[in-house]
Amino acid sequence: MTEPCIITVAITGALPTKKDTPAVPVTPEEQIESTVEAYEAGASLVHIHVRNEDQTPGSDPDKYHAIQEGVEKHCPGMIIQFSTGGRGRDQNQRAGMLHHRPDMASLATGSVNFPSNIYENPPDFVESLATRMLEFNVKPEVEVFDAAMLYNAAHLVKKGLIKPPVHLQFVLGIPNALPARRSLLEFLIKEREEVLPGSTWAAAGISRHQFEVNQWCLELGGHCRTGLEDNIKFDRDRLAVSNAELVTKIVDIAGDYGRRPATSVEAREILGLTNAD
């Protein structure tokens, strides 16, 4: 019997532009269309960033809401997750769309070095984001860019700022942060079981590590993330033609590991979310 795997599609992110790949969706209309294609391919969770007119990272709550409404209309039950990430965004803007009450939002629980800057998440800011998510009944996805962020998440649970069961995403392969090493992922999974019992987890492999990390997740019982935010290539030789193609790449091998794509209903049950109306 196969076990369901939640496939998250990170459709846009903060970095890729049309110059990098024509496939990356940057307008709300493009993002909705790309999400529908990924949903039909097997994704049950969409991770959303918005862009300004010049393709730089944006924070416009109206754009987030437009995408949310489009996904709700065309992708019944799909889990909608807003990014509160900090690339190109002021801290006072990063929670500005949570009043639209997406199912989930990303929550990095600490700061980390990126290749050319520092992704700043001071403790008081992290707590303020977690508090806003509680206020609007938004489930955090804890983004683990460094091992300390796992323990920081456990601290937030003890303070009542994150409700269990916690969902974690281990981000592997960003230079200066966690490397894409299977032994490291196995360590983090074991630590998760001790410090956050009952939690669920996924992992994201960045750039050339994406598919390898997807395979580890399928084998080790976790959930997968893919999409053009993290990697714009299908393989070493060509660009991916769409987010859906990257989703299909996981779907095509899931059965080899005794897994299958989770339906939206199954994904909501796994993450402890209420079913969509």
N, C-alpha and C positions, 0 to 999 in steps of 0.2 A: 504494500500500500504506500502510495507516495505522500509526502508531507508538503504542505503549502509553504511557499516562499514569497514573501512580500517583495515585489520589485518596485523600487523607487526610481522615478525618472526625474533627474535634475535638468530641466529643459534649457536653461539659459545661463545662469550664473552671473558673475560680475565682470569676467574677463574676455571671453571670445567675442569677436565682432564679425561683421559680414566680410571684412577683409581677410580674416582668418579662415572662415568657412561660410559659404552662402547658406548653409543649412541651419545656422543658429537663429532661433526665433527671437526677435527683439521688440516687436510691437505687441500689444495685447491680442490683436487679431491673430497674428502669427503664433503666439504662444498658446492660444486656445486650440488652434488647428493642430499644432504639433503635439499637444497633450492628448487630443482625441485620437490621433494616430497611435501614440504610445499606449494609451488605454486599450485600444482595440488589439494591440500586439501582446498585451499581457501585464502592463504596469497597473498597480492598484493604488499608488501614492505618487503625487506630483509635488516637487519642491520648486518654489517659485521665487525668482528675483524679478524686479522690474528695471527698465532702462529709461534714461532720458532720451530726448529726441536725437542727441548726438551719439547715442549708444553707450554713454558712460553710465555707471551704476546709479539707479534712481531710488526714490523713497516715496513716490506719489501714492497715497492711500487709495485714490480713485482708480489708479491703474491696477493695483492689487485686487480691488473689489471687482473691476470689470473682468479680470481673468477668473476670479473666484466664481462669479455668476455664470460665465461661459462654460467652465468646467462642470459646475453643478447641473447645468442644462443638458450638456452633451455627453457627460461621463457619469451615469448614475452611480452614486455611492462612492466614487473615487475619493480617497483621503487627500485633502488639500492642506499643504504645509507652506507657510510663508517663511521666507528667510529674514532673520534679524541680523545677518552678517554685516561686517563693518567695512568692507572694501569700498572706499569712495563715499562713505556715508557718515554724517555726524551722529554721535551717540544719541542726541536728543531726537533724531529722526527714526531710529531703528525699531522703536516700538509703536510708531505712529499709525500703523495699520491694523494693530491687534484688535481694535474695537469692532472690526468686521467679523471677528470670531471664526477664523479658520479652524479646522480640526486640530491642527498642530502648528508649531513654529519651532525653528531651530534655536538652540540655546547653548552657546559655547560657554563653558564654566571656568574659563581662565584665559590668560593672555599667552601668546606664542609668537616666536619669530617666524615670519614668512621670508621668501627669498630676498625681497627688497624693502620690507617694512615690518613693523610690529603690529600684529592683530591684537588691539588693546581691548581687554575686558576686565577692568578692575573689579574687585569683589563687590563694592557697593553698587556698581552698575549691573553686574550679573544678578544680584538680589533684586534690584528694581525691575529688571526684565522678567524674572521669575514671578514677582509679585503681580505684574501686569497680566501675565499669562493666567495666573490663578483668578484674577479679577474677571477675566473674560472666558474662563473655562476652556482655555487652549492648552492642549497637552504638549509639553516640551519634547523635542528630540534633542537629547544631550549630545553635543558635538565634541568628541574627544580627539583633540589635536596633539595632546601630550598626556602622559600617564597621570599626572596630577589632577587632570580634569575629571577623571573617574572618581577619585576620592573627594574632590570638591562637590560632585553631584551627590554623593552619599551624605555630605555635610548639609547640603540644601534640603535633602529629604528629612534629616533629623530636625532641622529648623522649621519644618512644615511648609517650605516654599516650593517643593515639588512633591506631587502626590504619586505614591507607588501604584501600580508597577511602572518603573522607569523604562524608557526606551533610549538606547544608546546607539550612537554611530561612531565607529572608529575610523578616523580619516588617515589613510596611509599613503605615503609617497610624496608629500610636499617637502621640498628641500628645507632643512633646518628644523623640521618637526618629526613626527613619527615616520620611520622608514617602512617601506612595504616588505616586511619580513614575516613569514608565516609563524616563526617561533615567537615573535612579539605579539602577534594577534592571539595565539594560543595562550600566552601569559595573560593578556588583557581579559580574555574570556574567563579564565580561571579566577582572576581577581574579581571580576564582575559577580561571579557566583557567590563570592564570600562577602563583598561589601554591599552589593545590591541584589540580594536574593529575590528571585521572581522576576528579574528584569529581562527584557528582550534586547536583541542587538542586531545591528547590521554593520557592514563595513563598506567604505568607499575607497577604491584605488584610483589614484590621480594619474592622469596621462597614460603612459605606456603600461602602468600597473593595473589598469581598470579590470581587464578581463581575468587576469590571474587572481586578483582579489575576489572577483565574482565567484570563481571556481572554489576558492577556499571557503567562502561563505556557504555555498551549496553543500560542500562536504562536511563542514563543521556544525551545521544546523542553524546557521544564522540567516539573515535576510540580505538582499542585494540592492546596491544602488548603481545606476548607470546614467548616461546622459551626456549631452554636449557641454554642460558646465565643467565636467571633470576631464573630459577627453574628447577631442574632435575627430579622432581617427577610428576607422573600423579595424584596420590592422596596420602593419608597418608600411604598407604600400599605398594606401589611399585614405581619403577622408570618408567619414561616415556620411551617408546621404540624408540621414534624419535621426532624430531621437528614437523613433520606432525601430529603426534597423539595429540600434544598440540594445534595445529591449529584446528584440527577436533573437539576438545572439545568445542571451541568457536562456530564453525559453527553449531554444534548440538543444541545449545541453542539460537542462534541468533533470530530465528523466534519467540521465546517466548516473545521477547522484541520489536517485529515489525521491526527487523533488518535482514540484509543478508550480506554476504561477498561482499565487493566492488570488481568489476572487476578492472583490471589494468587501463583501460581507465577511469573508474569512479574515481579511486583513484587519478589519475593525474589531473583530473578536479577539484576535491575537494581541492587539495593542490596547484593548480595554476601552475602545471608543464606542459610543452609541451608534446604531445604524442610522444612515441618512433616511429622511422621510421619502 
